[in-house]
Amino acid sequence: MANVKTPAEILDTAIDVGVAKGNSSFAKLAILAVFGGAFIGLAAEGSNMAAFNLLSDPSTYGLGRLVAGAIFGVGLMLVCLAGAELFTGNCLMITTCLEKKLSWGKMFRNWGIVYVFNLAGGLLIAFFMFKSGLFCAGGNMLGAMTVKIAAGKTSLAFGSAFILGILCNWLVCLAVWLNFGADTMFGKMMGIWFPLWLFVTSGFEHSIANMYYIPAGILAKSNEIFVNLSGATPDALASLTWGGFFLNNLLPVTLGNLVGGGIFVAMAYWFVYKKA
């Protein structure tokens, strides 16, 4: 009979997983983090491909978000079930440090390595997509929507990006949390899928997904046809640069992701089931 863990048992699993992650070698973390960034990048490009025509029309925009969200969860399924390292999910390692089973230094080492190589994986998928010619799909509208989405992300105010990052990783870490609670492949997939569907449909901001979305938009911006069809404003297009990527989006979203996963999931559940 399938077993479903209680929240307290899930916390124990998260703590044990954190020990293994914190003691992993550099090579293992680097390779699995490239996979993690690539898996999330593949989910991002797939969700764009599925929904770009719906997203371009205000009357079907909500439906487009729904479709994109239904596809995107595959990325975290691959991370959790095929095996990969993801910075945002690794915010749950805070439980291991609070339980004094891992040093804070080892956690920060893991975060640093995984973050950098997640970026490498996202950039790899963005480059492959650009060179594949698939951005020309739908009469060049996939490329146009890729530009528009990226420009919208780099145009966010710092505070908005930070809050959207909190909300996103609250759900992403809950998806990983539910995955820990199931002992069947199907149960883990369902635990991951629904929170991810909610986060993408809502339009929240995920730092690792943006390591695909924004570089893909920057590359697509080099095609004048995509830019003209995108409908992005001149100000939004001006913000779509590598500097805009790192400062306007990645910085505030990453900080928000740390708060969402680290405080609202890891610290909160540790306090409830261990400290309290």
C-alpha positions in Angstrom: 0.0 0.0 0.0 1.3 3.5 -0.9 2.5 5.5 2.1 1.9 9.2 2.5 4.2 10.9 5.0 2.9 13.3 7.7 4.3 16.8 7.6 6.6 16.0 10.5 8.0 12.9 8.6 8.4 15.1 5.4 10.5 17.4 7.5 12.7 14.6 8.6 13.2 13.5 4.9 14.0 17.1 3.9 16.7 17.2 6.7 18.2 14.0 5.5 18.2 15.1 1.9 20.0 18.3 2.9 22.8 16.3 4.6 23.5 14.5 1.3 23.3 17.6 -0.8 25.6 19.5 1.6 28.3 16.8 1.4 28.2 16.3 -2.4 31.3 16.8 -4.4 31.8 19.8 -6.7 31.7 17.7 -9.8 28.5 16.0 -8.8 26.8 19.3 -7.9 28.0 21.0 -11.1 26.8 18.4 -13.5 23.4 17.9 -11.7 23.0 21.7 -11.5 23.5 22.1 -15.3 20.8 19.4 -15.7 18.6 21.3 -13.3 18.9 24.6 -15.2 18.4 22.8 -18.5 15.3 20.9 -17.3 13.7 24.1 -16.1 14.7 25.8 -19.3 13.1 23.0 -21.4 9.9 23.4 -19.3 10.0 27.1 -19.9 10.4 26.9 -23.7 7.8 24.2 -23.9 5.3 26.2 -22.0 5.9 29.2 -24.3 5.5 27.0 -27.3 2.2 25.7 -26.0 0.7 29.0 -25.1 2.3 31.8 -27.2 -0.8 32.3 -29.4 -3.1 32.5 -26.4 -0.8 34.8 -24.5 -0.7 37.3 -27.4 -4.5 37.9 -27.2 -5.8 39.7 -24.0 -9.1 37.8 -24.3 -7.3 34.4 -24.0 -4.4 35.5 -21.8 -5.7 33.7 -18.7 -6.2 30.5 -20.6 -2.6 30.9 -22.0 -1.3 31.1 -18.4 -3.3 28.0 -17.5 -1.9 26.1 -20.5 1.7 27.2 -19.8 1.3 26.2 -16.1 0.1 22.7 -17.1 3.3 22.2 -19.1 5.9 23.8 -16.8 5.6 21.3 -14.0 7.4 18.7 -16.1 10.6 20.7 -15.4 10.5 20.1 -11.6 9.4 16.5 -12.1 12.6 15.9 -14.1 14.7 17.6 -11.4 13.2 15.6 -8.5 12.6 12.3 -10.2 15.4 12.0 -12.8 17.9 13.6 -10.5 19.2 17.2 -10.7 20.1 20.1 -8.4 18.0 23.2 -8.3 18.9 26.3 -6.3 15.3 27.2 -5.4 14.4 23.8 -4.1 17.6 23.7 -2.2 16.3 26.5 0.0 14.9 23.6 2.0 18.5 22.8 3.2 17.9 25.5 5.8 16.0 22.8 7.8 19.2 20.7 7.9 21.3 23.6 9.2 18.7 24.5 11.8 18.7 20.9 13.0 22.5 21.2 13.3 23.1 18.3 10.9 24.9 20.5 8.3 27.1 23.6 8.7 25.8 26.9 7.2 29.1 27.0 5.2 28.3 23.8 3.4 24.8 25.0 2.6 26.1 28.2 1.1 28.7 26.3 -0.8 25.9 24.1 -2.3 23.8 27.2 -3.1 26.7 29.0 -4.9 27.8 26.0 -7.0 24.2 25.1 -7.9 23.2 28.7 -8.7 26.1 29.2 -11.1 25.6 25.9 -13.0 21.8 26.3 -13.1 22.6 29.5 -15.0 24.8 27.5 -17.4 22.0 25.1 -18.0 19.4 27.8 -18.7 21.8 29.6 -21.0 22.5 26.3 -22.9 18.8 25.8 -23.6 18.3 29.4 -24.6 21.2 29.2 -27.1 19.9 25.9 -28.5 16.4 27.3 -29.0 17.8 30.4 -30.7 20.0 28.4 -33.1 17.3 25.7 -33.7 15.1 28.1 -35.7 12.1 27.2 -33.5 11.5 30.9 -32.6 10.2 31.3 -36.1 7.3 29.0 -35.2 3.7 30.3 -35.6 4.7 32.9 -38.2 7.5 34.2 -36.0 5.1 34.7 -33.1 7.0 32.4 -30.7 10.1 34.5 -31.1 8.0 37.7 -30.7 6.4 36.4 -27.5 9.8 35.3 -26.2 10.9 38.9 -26.6 7.8 40.3 -25.0 7.9 38.0 -22.0 11.6 38.7 -21.3 11.1 42.5 -21.7 8.2 42.3 -19.3 10.4 40.6 -16.7 13.3 43.1 -17.0 10.8 46.0 -16.7 9.5 44.9 -13.3 10.0 47.3 -10.4 12.4 45.9 -7.8 9.7 45.5 -5.1 7.3 43.8 -7.4 10.0 41.3 -8.6 10.9 40.6 -5.0 7.3 39.9 -3.9 6.7 37.8 -7.0 9.8 35.8 -6.2 8.6 35.2 -2.6 5.2 33.8 -3.9 6.9 31.7 -6.5 9.3 29.8 -4.3 6.8 29.4 -1.5 5.0 27.2 -4.0 8.1 25.6 -5.6 9.4 24.5 -2.2 5.9 23.2 -1.3 6.0 21.1 -4.5 9.4 19.6 -3.5 7.9 19.1 0.0 4.9 17.2 -1.3 7.3 15.1 -3.5 9.1 14.1 -0.3 5.8 13.0 1.2 4.9 10.4 -1.5 6.5 7.0 -2.1 5.2 6.3 -5.6 6.2 7.9 -8.9 2.7 9.0 -9.6 2.2 10.4 -6.2 5.4 12.5 -6.5 4.4 13.7 -9.9 1.0 14.9 -8.7 2.6 16.6 -5.6 4.9 18.5 -7.9 2.5 19.3 -10.7 -0.3 21.2 -8.9 1.8 23.8 -7.0 3.9 24.4 -10.1 0.7 24.8 -12.2 -0.5 27.4 -9.7 2.8 29.4 -9.6 3.0 29.7 -13.4 -0.7 30.4 -13.9 -0.4 33.1 -11.3 2.6 34.8 -13.1 5.1 34.6 -10.2 8.8 34.9 -10.8 11.3 32.0 -10.6 15.0 32.9 -10.7 16.1 29.7 -12.5 13.3 29.8 -15.0 14.3 33.4 -15.8 17.8 32.1 -16.6 16.1 30.7 -19.7 13.3 33.2 -20.3 15.4 36.4 -20.3 18.5 35.2 -22.1 16.2 33.6 -24.8 14.5 37.0 -25.1 17.8 38.8 -25.4 18.9 36.5 -28.2 15.6 36.7 -29.9 15.8 40.5 -29.7 18.6 40.4 -32.3 15.9 39.5 -34.9 14.1 42.6 -36.0 11.1 40.6 -37.1 10.6 39.3 -33.6 11.0 42.7 -32.1 8.5 44.3 -34.5 5.9 41.6 -33.8 6.4 41.6 -30.1 4.4 44.6 -29.2 6.8 45.4 -26.4 7.1 49.1 -25.6 10.4 51.0 -26.4 11.1 51.3 -22.7 10.6 47.6 -22.1 12.8 46.7 -25.0 15.5 49.1 -23.7 15.5 47.2 -20.4 16.0 43.9 -22.1 19.8 43.7 -21.8 22.3 41.5 -19.8 22.5 44.3 -17.2 18.7 44.4 -17.0 18.6 40.7 -16.6 21.0 40.5 -13.7 20.1 43.8 -11.9 16.4 44.3 -12.7 15.2 40.8 -12.4 17.6 38.1 -11.2 18.8 40.0 -8.1 15.3 40.9 -6.6 13.7 37.6 -7.8 16.5 35.5 -6.2 16.2 37.4 -2.9 12.4 36.8 -3.0 12.9 33.1 -3.8 15.2 32.8 -0.8 12.5 34.4 1.5 9.6 32.4 0.0 11.3 29.0 0.3 13.7 29.6 3.1 11.3 31.4 5.6 7.8 30.4 4.6 8.5 26.7 4.1 11.9 25.6 5.6 12.0 27.8 8.7 8.3 27.7 9.3 7.9 24.0 9.2 11.1 23.4 11.3 9.8 25.8 13.9 6.4 24.1 14.0 7.6 20.5 14.1 11.0 20.7 15.8 11.5 23.9 17.7 8.0 24.3 19.0 
